Amino acid sequence: MRRLALLCLLALGICGAAADEAELMGFITNGTISRSGQEFYLKFCERLNDTSRLDFNLAVKERPSARWGILVWVEYEDKTLYRRFLQPNVADMEDTAYEAADFVLQEINRRKIEAFFEDHTDLAKDEL
């Protein structure tokens, strides 16, 4: 049974000839710790699952602050796409999370389109 699983994983790596290793897509990691942050994460994921096929990975993170409220940000490819201070009121979190999800999806699509027009013929992507 282990050999079969190993062969399947190896086949995934071979099928992705452009990449050295298979990369799984569609994950949204949860780095929130408060109740409000958890509610934001759930509504954010709900909206993205309804409006997108999730061919990317995201990280939702949170840092609570006694003075400013809750800082929530969303990262895509280790870059912050969305950042906002939220009040710890769970009642109106749905609208905020839906707006955030729409903005993040729009920004990801914009970045994918811009990547098609980048001219890096003489440099590798990591050298830019």
NUVEXPA-95137 format. One record per residue (C-alpha): residue number from 1; y, z, x. Coordinates in steps of 0.05 Angstrom, whole numbers, plus 32768, in hexadecimal, padded with zeros to 4 digits. Layout:
+-----+------+------+------+
| num |    Y |    Z |    X |
+-----+------+------+------+
| NUM |    Y |    Z |    X |
...
+-----+------+------+------+
This chain:
+-----+------+------+------+
| num |    Y |    Z |    X |
+-----+------+------+------+
|   1 | 8000 | 8000 | 8000 |
|   2 | 8030 | 8010 | 8039 |
|   3 | 8021 | 7FCE | 805A |
|   4 | 8033 | 7FAA | 801A |
|   5 | 8075 | 7FCF | 8016 |
|   6 | 8083 | 7FC0 | 805F |
|   7 | 8074 | 7F76 | 8054 |
|   8 | 80A2 | 7F75 | 8018 |
|   9 | 80DB | 7F94 | 8040 |
|  10 | 80CE | 7F64 | 8079 |
|  11 | 80CF | 7F29 | 8049 |
|  12 | 8112 | 7F41 | 802E |
|  13 | 812D | 7F40 | 8075 |
|  14 | 8112 | 7EFA | 8082 |
|  15 | 812E | 7EDE | 8041 |
|  16 | 8173 | 7EF6 | 8054 |
|  17 | 8176 | 7EC6 | 808F |
|  18 | 81C2 | 7ECD | 8095 |
|  19 | 81BD | 7F18 | 80A1 |
|  20 | 8194 | 7F40 | 80D2 |
|  21 | 8182 | 7F74 | 809D |
|  22 | 817C | 7F74 | 8052 |
|  23 | 81B8 | 7F93 | 8030 |
|  24 | 81B2 | 7FB1 | 7FEB |
|  25 | 81EB | 7FA4 | 7FBB |
|  26 | 8203 | 7FC5 | 7F7B |
|  27 | 820A | 800D | 7F93 |
|  28 | 8245 | 8039 | 7F80 |
|  29 | 8240 | 807A | 7FA7 |
|  30 | 825C | 80B9 | 7F89 |
|  31 | 8286 | 80E5 | 7FB8 |
|  32 | 82A8 | 810C | 7F81 |
|  33 | 82A2 | 8157 | 7F7B |
|  34 | 82CB | 816F | 7F3F |
|  35 | 82BD | 8166 | 7EF5 |
|  36 | 82F8 | 8137 | 7EEE |
|  37 | 82E0 | 810E | 7F2A |
|  38 | 829A | 810A | 7F0C |
|  39 | 82B7 | 80F2 | 7ECA |
|  40 | 82E1 | 80BE | 7EEE |
|  41 | 82A3 | 80A6 | 7F14 |
|  42 | 8279 | 80A0 | 7ED5 |
|  43 | 82AD | 8079 | 7EAE |
|  44 | 82BD | 804E | 7EEC |
|  45 | 8274 | 803B | 7EF4 |
|  46 | 826D | 802F | 7EA9 |
|  47 | 82A6 | 7FFD | 7EAA |
|  48 | 828D | 7FD8 | 7EE9 |
|  49 | 8247 | 7FD3 | 7ECD |
|  50 | 8263 | 7FB4 | 7E8D |
|  51 | 8291 | 7F82 | 7EAE |
|  52 | 8270 | 7F6E | 7EEF |
|  53 | 822C | 7F5C | 7F0E |
|  54 | 8239 | 7F8D | 7F48 |
|  55 | 822B | 7F61 | 7F84 |
|  56 | 8250 | 7F93 | 7FB0 |
|  57 | 824E | 7FDC | 7FC4 |
|  58 | 8284 | 800F | 7FB7 |
|  59 | 8291 | 8058 | 7FC8 |
|  60 | 82B8 | 8085 | 7F99 |
|  61 | 82D4 | 80C2 | 7FBD |
|  62 | 82FF | 80FD | 7FA9 |
|  63 | 832A | 8133 | 7FC9 |
|  64 | 8343 | 816A | 7F9C |
|  65 | 8389 | 8187 | 7FA8 |
|  66 | 83A7 | 81C3 | 7F87 |
|  67 | 83ED | 81A6 | 7F8D |
|  68 | 83E3 | 815D | 7F7A |
|  69 | 83A5 | 815C | 7F4F |
|  70 | 8368 | 8133 | 7F63 |
|  71 | 836C | 80FA | 7F94 |
|  72 | 8338 | 80C5 | 7F83 |
|  73 | 832D | 8086 | 7FAB |
|  74 | 82FD | 804B | 7FAB |
|  75 | 82E5 | 802B | 7FEC |
|  76 | 82C9 | 7FE5 | 7FF5 |
|  77 | 82AE | 7FD2 | 8039 |
|  78 | 82CD | 8011 | 8057 |
|  79 | 8313 | 7FFF | 803D |
|  80 | 8338 | 8022 | 8006 |
|  81 | 8343 | 7FF6 | 7FC9 |
|  82 | 835C | 8029 | 7F97 |
|  83 | 837C | 806C | 7F9F |
|  84 | 839B | 809A | 7F6B |
|  85 | 83AB | 80E2 | 7F5D |
|  86 | 838D | 80F9 | 7F1B |
|  87 | 839C | 8136 | 7EF1 |
|  88 | 835F | 8162 | 7EE4 |
|  89 | 835D | 814F | 7E9B |
|  90 | 831B | 8130 | 7E88 |
|  91 | 8331 | 811A | 7E42 |
|  92 | 8358 | 80DC | 7E57 |
|  93 | 832E | 80C7 | 7E93 |
|  94 | 830F | 808A | 7E71 |
|  95 | 834E | 805F | 7E71 |
|  96 | 835E | 8071 | 7EB9 |
|  97 | 8317 | 8062 | 7ED1 |
|  98 | 8315 | 8020 | 7EAB |
|  99 | 8357 | 800A | 7EC9 |
| 100 | 833E | 801D | 7F0E |
| 101 | 82FD | 7FF6 | 7F04 |
| 102 | 8323 | 7FB8 | 7EED |
| 103 | 8353 | 7FBD | 7F28 |
| 104 | 831A | 7FC6 | 7F5A |
| 105 | 82F3 | 7F8B | 7F3E |
| 106 | 8331 | 7F5F | 7F40 |
| 107 | 833F | 7F74 | 7F88 |
| 108 | 82F7 | 7F67 | 7F9E |
| 109 | 82F9 | 7F22 | 7F7F |
| 110 | 833C | 7F13 | 7FA1 |
| 111 | 8320 | 7F28 | 7FE5 |
| 112 | 82E2 | 7EFD | 7FDC |
| 113 | 830D | 7EC0 | 7FCC |
| 114 | 833A | 7ECE | 8008 |
| 115 | 82FD | 7ED2 | 8035 |
| 116 | 82ED | 7E89 | 8024 |
| 117 | 8330 | 7E73 | 803F |
| 118 | 8330 | 7E9B | 8080 |
| 119 | 8330 | 7E71 | 80BE |
| 120 | 8307 | 7E94 | 80F3 |
| 121 | 82E3 | 7E5A | 8114 |
| 122 | 82EE | 7E71 | 815B |
| 123 | 82E6 | 7EBC | 814F |
| 124 | 82AF | 7EE5 | 8130 |
| 125 | 82C2 | 7F10 | 80F4 |
| 126 | 82BE | 7F50 | 811C |
| 127 | 82EF | 7F34 | 814F |
| 128 | 8328 | 7F29 | 811D |
+-----+------+------+------+
